[in-house]
Amino acid sequence: MSRYVSFRDFDWLLLVFVLMICGLGVMEIRSATMHTKFAGSHVKQIYWVVAGVGMMFLISLVNLPGAAG
């Protein structure tokens, strides 16, 4: 039985909390590396966060047969 996957079924509150934690991490990396030779390394962390969120959305579209739900 195939079921249409809707973005309304996604846990948006969880995503907001995850992005807030990621944002806090980026701010801490920026403040810890400011005025050092590692300045600007927070940009790499932002790229990883964006890639992770993109992969999360791609994987959430996969509907495994036999999965509970």
N, C-alpha and C positions, 0 to 999 in steps of 0.2 A: 504494500500500500504506500503510494507516494503522497507526500504531504507538501504543500507549497510552503516554502520558507519565507517568512515575512520579517522585515526589520522591526516590526512592532513587538515581536517575540524576544528581541534582544534585550539584555539587561543593561539599559543605558546608565542607570545609577552606578553600577559597578564600573563601567567604562569611565565615568566622570571621576570616581575615586582613584582609579588606576592612573589616569592622566594627571590628577593632582599630585600623586606621589611621584610620578615621573618628572613633573615640573619642579617639585621640591628638590629632587636629585640633581636636575640640570642646574638649578640655582646654586646648590652647594658645590658642584664641580666648578662652576664659574667663579664663585667666591674663593674657593681653595686654590685655584690656579691663576688667579689674577696677579699680574706683575711677576710672573715666573716664565720660564721657557716653555711651559705647557699652556700658556694662555691661548684661548680659543679652542681648547679640547672639548668644551661643552657642546660645540657645534656637532662634533662626531656623535655625541650622546643623543642629540636631537634627531639625527639621521636614523639611529638605531631605534628610537622610540617610534618614529613615523613608519619605519619598515616593519616593526613588530605589530603595530596597530593594523597596518595593511594586510599582513599575513594572518592576523587574527580574523579579520573580516573574510578573507578568502577561505580559510579553513572552516569558518562557521557556515559557509554555503554548502559544504559537503554533507550529504545526507547518507549516512551509513545504513545499509540494510540490517535489520534486526536490532537497531538501536532503540533503547527504551524512549518512549515519548509519545 
